[in-house]
Amino acid sequence: MKNNWKQFQMGVKHGIPIALGYLAVSFSFGIMARGSGLGILQAAVMSLTNVTSAGQFAALAIIQNGAPLMEMAITQLIVNLRYCLMSCALSQKIGPDIPVLHRFLMAYGVTDEIFGVSVCRPGELHPCYSYGLIAAAVPGWTLGTVLGAVSGNLMPGNLLSALSVALYGMFLASVIPPAKGNRILMGVILVSMAASFGFTLIPVLNGISSGFKIIILTVVIAGIAAFLFPIKEETYES
């Protein structure tokens, strides 16, 4: 029991920086959620149950367009597919005696940042450590959403428009650093941007809903890049 509490405290400590980062990013999401017609409670529940920036922002566009639920489901599956790979990687750090219930609860909190912290944790990944990360990070994401949604009712329109740019700054901060050292990744990003812009210009394609645009571009461009530029596995001799 003492070790469980120690692991939980360590997880909370390591999760506080994540929570502070989430607070800033989800603030923009809360503003955009209010602009999309969601209530404060709806936006908060969405953040609490999803905890995924890319998936939630994509969902807002689909909600605004009144797209069918199937389109929403497929979009979320593709946008969030990386979490399945992260969970598989983390499962290798979980002891074989950990019950399935713990594994499900730990999977709820798998995000890019929590995965990064967890995978670098030496030794086996303790469930209570993951719960500490979740206990710090998820409230930060949800609270930021609530604050942004509330501010959307109080701030003037020109200030809200300025704050909405923070979302695009977050995406640039996510893609530019890894792309600077990888020409292939830079090429994929530029092609994706050009293709997305082309969808808005070509008469036949601009009628496709935003959700299916994400699905088509993600599957086609990522598939072509994976075929043309496969990542070779390195082999190590003992």
C-alpha positions in Angstrom: 0.0 0.0 0.0 2.8 2.4 0.9 4.5 1.7 -2.5 1.2 2.4 -4.3 0.9 5.8 -2.7 4.5 6.6 -3.4 4.0 5.7 -7.1 0.9 7.8 -7.3 2.6 10.8 -5.8 5.5 10.4 -8.2 3.0 10.3 -11.1 1.2 13.4 -9.9 4.6 15.2 -9.7 5.5 14.2 -13.2 2.0 15.0 -14.5 1.9 18.6 -13.3 4.0 20.1 -16.2 1.7 18.2 -18.6 -1.3 19.6 -16.9 0.0 23.2 -17.3 0.6 22.6 -21.0 -2.8 21.1 -21.4 -4.4 24.1 -19.6 -3.1 26.5 -22.2 -4.0 24.3 -25.3 -7.4 23.3 -24.1 -8.3 26.9 -23.3 -8.3 27.5 -27.1 -10.4 24.4 -27.5 -13.0 25.7 -25.0 -13.2 29.0 -27.0 -13.7 27.1 -30.3 -16.2 24.7 -28.7 -18.4 27.6 -27.6 -18.1 29.1 -31.1 -19.2 25.8 -32.5 -22.4 25.9 -30.5 -21.5 23.6 -27.6 -22.4 24.4 -24.1 -19.9 24.7 -21.3 -20.9 21.4 -19.8 -20.8 19.7 -23.2 -17.3 21.0 -23.9 -16.1 19.9 -20.5 -17.6 16.4 -20.9 -16.0 16.1 -24.3 -12.6 16.9 -23.0 -13.0 14.7 -19.9 -13.9 11.7 -21.9 -11.7 12.1 -25.0 -8.5 13.8 -23.8 -7.2 14.2 -27.4 -6.5 17.6 -29.0 -6.4 16.5 -32.6 -9.5 14.3 -32.3 -11.5 16.9 -30.5 -10.7 19.8 -32.9 -11.6 17.5 -35.8 -14.8 16.6 -34.1 -15.8 20.3 -33.8 -15.6 20.8 -37.6 -17.7 17.7 -38.1 -20.3 18.9 -35.5 -20.5 22.3 -37.2 -21.2 20.6 -40.6 -23.9 18.3 -39.1 -22.1 15.3 -40.5 -23.5 11.8 -39.7 -22.2 9.8 -36.7 -20.5 7.2 -38.9 -18.3 10.0 -40.4 -17.4 11.1 -36.8 -16.5 7.5 -35.8 -14.3 6.9 -38.8 -12.5 10.2 -38.4 -11.8 9.6 -34.7 -10.6 6.1 -35.4 -8.0 7.4 -37.9 -7.0 10.5 -36.1 -6.5 8.6 -32.8 -5.1 5.4 -34.2 -1.7 6.3 -32.9 -2.9 5.7 -29.3 -3.4 2.0 -30.1 0.3 1.8 -31.1 1.3 3.7 -27.9 -0.8 1.4 -25.8 0.8 -1.7 -27.3 4.2 -0.2 -26.6 3.3 0.5 -23.0 1.8 -2.9 -22.5 5.4 -4.3 -22.8 6.2 -2.3 -19.6 3.3 -3.6 -17.6 3.9 -6.7 -15.4 2.0 -9.9 -16.4 0.2 -10.0 -13.0 -1.5 -6.6 -13.6 -5.3 -7.3 -13.9 -7.2 -6.3 -17.1 -9.2 -3.7 -15.2 -6.1 -1.8 -14.4 -5.0 -2.0 -18.0 -8.2 -0.5 -19.2 -8.0 2.3 -16.7 -4.4 3.0 -17.7 -5.4 3.0 -21.4 -7.9 5.8 -20.8 -5.0 8.2 -20.0 -2.7 7.4 -22.9 -1.9 10.6 -24.6 1.2 11.8 -26.5 2.6 13.5 -23.4 1.7 10.8 -20.9 3.0 8.1 -23.2 6.3 10.0 -23.5 6.7 10.2 -19.8 5.6 6.6 -19.2 7.7 5.0 -21.8 10.8 6.7 -20.4 10.1 5.5 -16.9 12.7 2.9 -15.9 11.5 -0.5 -15.0 8.0 -1.8 -15.0 5.1 0.7 -15.3 3.1 0.7 -12.1 -0.6 1.3 -12.4 -0.6 3.8 -9.5 2.1 5.9 -11.3 -0.2 6.1 -14.4 -3.1 7.0 -12.2 -1.0 9.9 -10.8 -0.2 11.1 -14.3 -3.9 11.0 -15.2 -5.0 12.6 -11.9 -2.8 15.6 -12.8 -3.1 15.9 -16.5 -6.8 15.2 -17.3 -8.1 17.8 -14.8 -5.7 20.3 -16.4 -7.1 19.5 -19.9 -10.7 19.7 -18.6 -10.3 22.9 -16.6 -8.6 24.6 -19.5 -11.6 23.7 -21.6 -14.1 25.1 -19.0 -12.1 28.3 -18.7 -12.0 28.8 -22.4 -15.7 28.1 -22.8 -16.6 30.5 -20.0 -14.3 33.2 -21.5 -16.0 32.8 -24.8 -19.0 34.4 -23.3 -17.1 37.2 -21.7 -14.4 38.3 -24.1 -14.9 40.6 -27.1 -15.0 39.0 -30.5 -11.7 40.4 -31.8 -9.8 39.1 -28.7 -11.4 35.6 -29.2 -10.3 35.6 -32.8 -6.7 36.4 -31.7 -6.7 33.6 -29.1 -8.0 31.1 -31.6 -4.7 31.5 -33.4 -3.1 29.7 -30.5 -4.4 26.4 -31.9 -2.5 26.8 -35.1 0.6 27.8 -33.1 0.3 24.5 -31.2 0.1 22.5 -34.4 3.2 24.4 -35.8 5.1 23.7 -32.6 4.3 20.0 -32.9 5.3 19.5 -36.5 8.2 21.9 -37.2 10.8 20.6 -34.8 10.7 17.0 -36.0 10.3 18.1 -39.7 13.5 20.3 -39.5 15.7 17.2 -39.3 13.7 14.9 -41.6 13.3 15.9 -45.2 10.8 13.1 -45.9 8.6 14.3 -43.0 8.8 17.8 -44.2 7.8 16.7 -47.7 4.8 14.8 -46.4 3.7 17.9 -44.4 4.0 20.2 -47.4 2.1 17.7 -49.7 -0.6 17.4 -47.1 -1.0 21.2 -46.9 -1.1 21.5 -50.6 -3.6 18.7 -51.0 -5.8 20.1 -48.3 -5.8 23.5 -50.0 -6.5 21.8 -53.3 -9.6 20.2 -51.8 -11.0 23.7 -51.2 -10.4 24.8 -54.8 -11.4 21.9 -57.0 -15.2 22.0 -57.6 -15.8 18.2 -57.2 -13.7 17.9 -54.1 -14.7 21.0 -52.2 -18.2 19.5 -51.6 -16.7 16.7 -49.5 -17.3 17.2 -45.8 -14.3 18.1 -43.5 -14.4 14.8 -41.8 -14.0 12.7 -44.9 -11.3 15.1 -46.1 -9.3 14.3 -43.1 -9.9 10.6 -43.6 -9.0 10.6 -47.3 -5.9 12.8 -46.9 -4.6 10.8 -43.9 -5.0 7.4 -45.4 -3.8 8.3 -48.9 -0.8 10.5 -48.1 0.3 8.4 -45.1 -0.1 5.2 -47.1 1.9 6.5 -50.1 4.6 7.8 -47.8 4.8 4.5 -45.9 5.1 2.6 -49.3 7.7 4.9 -50.8 9.8 5.6 -47.7 9.5 2.7 -45.3 11.3 3.0 -42.0 13.9 0.3 -41.9 14.2 -1.6 -38.6 17.7 -1.5 -37.2 19.3 -4.8 -36.2 21.6 -5.0 -33.3 24.2 -7.7 -32.7 24.6 -8.9 -29.1 
